[in-house]
Amino acid sequence: MPDVQKIQQCVQTCTQGANMLRSAANGINDSRLRDMLTQGAHHIELCIRECDTATKVQ
């Protein structure tokens, strides 16, 4: 069984990072750059889902 507490801490850190990227994207006027930041946040969120799944696998 993976160390669930360590994974949860990592997930929290990554969630904060994704939120920071989305927040930064909201302040960008250049639509290409804003989209790139938003896509980066989305990719982090996909990784977070994988980590959540890993903590539930026995």
C-alpha positions as CSV (number, residue, x, y, z in Angstrom):
1,M,0.0,0.0,0.0
2,P,1.4,3.4,-0.9
3,D,2.1,6.0,1.8
4,V,-1.3,7.6,1.5
5,Q,-0.4,10.6,3.7
6,K,2.6,11.5,1.5
7,I,0.5,11.2,-1.6
8,Q,-2.3,13.4,-0.1
9,Q,0.3,16.1,0.8
10,C,1.6,16.0,-2.8
11,V,-1.9,16.2,-4.1
12,Q,-2.6,19.3,-2.0
13,T,0.6,20.9,-3.2
14,C,-0.3,20.2,-6.8
15,T,-3.9,21.4,-6.3
16,Q,-2.5,24.7,-5.1
17,G,-0.2,24.9,-8.1
18,A,-3.0,24.3,-10.5
19,N,-5.1,26.9,-8.8
20,M,-2.2,29.4,-9.0
21,L,-1.8,28.7,-12.7
22,R,-5.5,29.3,-13.3
23,S,-5.4,32.5,-11.2
24,A,-2.4,33.7,-13.2
25,A,-4.1,32.8,-16.4
26,N,-7.1,35.0,-15.5
27,G,-4.9,38.1,-15.5
28,I,-3.3,37.5,-18.9
29,N,-4.7,39.3,-21.9
30,D,-2.9,37.2,-24.5
31,S,-5.4,34.4,-25.3
32,R,-2.6,32.0,-26.4
33,L,-0.7,32.4,-23.2
34,R,-3.8,32.2,-21.1
35,D,-4.8,29.0,-22.9
36,M,-1.4,27.5,-22.3
37,L,-1.5,28.2,-18.6
38,T,-5.0,26.8,-18.4
39,Q,-3.9,23.6,-20.2
40,G,-1.0,23.3,-17.8
41,A,-3.4,23.5,-14.8
42,H,-5.6,20.9,-16.5
43,H,-2.6,18.5,-16.9
44,I,-1.8,18.9,-13.3
45,E,-5.4,18.1,-12.4
46,L,-5.2,14.9,-14.5
47,C,-2.1,13.8,-12.6
48,I,-4.0,14.5,-9.3
49,R,-6.8,12.2,-10.4
50,E,-4.2,9.5,-11.1
51,C,-2.7,9.9,-7.7
52,D,-6.2,9.8,-6.1
53,T,-6.8,6.5,-7.9
54,A,-3.4,5.1,-6.8
55,T,-4.3,5.7,-3.2
56,K,-7.5,3.7,-3.6
57,V,-5.9,0.7,-5.3
58,Q,-5.0,-2.1,-2.8
